[in-house]
Amino acid sequence: MALLRKFNRGLLIMLVLVAFALLYNKTRLQMLPKYSVYAGLKKDEVKMGMEDKKEMNTDIPVVICASEERIGASMATINSVYSNSRASVFFYIVTLRDAIKKIREYIEKTKLRKIRYKILEFNPMVLKGKVNPDSSRPELLHPLNFVRFYLPLLAIENHERIVYLDDDVIVQGDIKELYDMKLKAGHAAAFASDCDLPATHEMVRSVGMQTTYMGFLDYRKEEIRELGINPTDCTFNPGVFVADIGEWKKQKITKQLEKWMAKNVRDNLYSSAVAGGVATPPMLIVFHDKYTTIDPLWHVRHLGWSPDARYPRSILKEAHLLHWNGHFKPWDYPCVHLDLWEKWFIPDPTGTFTLVRP
C-alpha cells in the first residue's frame, strides 16, 4: 500500500507539472503574432517533398502587403514584378482577415493566376498598446504598415533573405538583380539613401520634403538627443528593402523596433507634427549607420509627393523601380506619371476597386 501511495503521489506531481507546462506554452503562444496561411499553389505543390522545398528556396521571395481598400495597387505591383522577372518569384501577400477571399478572387480570375504565392493573415493585436494614434495621416496607422517590423515571424519557407515592397511601387527591372545585391557584413537590411540621385535632390527642393533625421525625430526630447544621431544625417526610405533574415534575428531587430514604438507611445518622440507617421522613425533609429545602400535606380521615389513634381522621362526610363510615396497615389487623381503605373494595373474582376480619374 505504501508503495502504491508513493506511485500515486508521483503520478499526481507529474500530472501537475504537465498541466503547468501546457498552460505556459498556451500563454506564450497567445503573446506571439499569429499568421494563418492560405497557399496559392497547385494541388501537386501543396504537399512539398524535399526536392520541392529545395526548388522553393531558389525562388525570389517578395513580401508585399495588400489591404482591402488598396488591393488593386498591390496587384499592380505584383504584376510588374512577375512580368519583368526572368527568375522564379514567390509572393508572400500579407493582409487582414477580411481581405483574404477578395485577394484570392482577384488573383484567380485574372492573369495573376499564374503566379506562385501564399496569403498570410496578420494579427493586428500584436500592435496593441504599441502604436501612438497621433498622426496627421491616419492611413499611415494601418496595421499592415507595421508588417515590415515582424518579417522573421512570418510563415515563410526558410528563406535567408527577402525583398520587401510597398504597394505603391512598380518594378521595371528584374527583381533578381535587387535580391542578389551584396549586403555588407553585419548589416540586416539594405535601403535607398535619401541622398542618392541628383534628380531626387531637385525634386526634394521643389516640394520642400524632409530627407534628414531632423524631419522625423523630435530633437527637443532628451532621449532623442542621447542617441547621438546628427539631425542633418540623411534618412532612408523603408518602403523598399532587402532583408537578411538571419542577421535580423541575430540582432533582435524586431525587439528593438518594438522598444522604440513603446517609447514613442510613452514620450511622443516622433509625433505626427514632425514625422507624419509612426512606422518610419523606429526604422531610422534602429538602422542608423547600419544598412547597405541600394542602387539608386532600384528606388526612384517621391512620385506621389506632389501632383506637379515630375521627373525627366530619361530618369523614369532608366529606373528599375518607381515609388509613388506621398499623398498622391497613381490610382487616385491628381498624380504624376500615371501612364507608367496604369501599364501594370489589372482591373478588379469584382468591380470593387476602381481608378479615380477626371
Helices and strands as residue ranges (DSSP letters): H 2-31, E 35-40, H 43-46, H 50-56, E 60-65, G 68-70, H 71-84, E 89-95, G 97-99, H 100-108, G 111-114, E 116-122, G 124-127, G 138-141, G 143-153, E 161-165, E 169-171, H 175-179, E 189-193, H 198-207, G 213-215, H 222-225, E 236-244, H 245-250, H 253-267, H 272-275, H 280-286, E 292-293, G 296-298, H 313-318, E 321-323, H 338-342
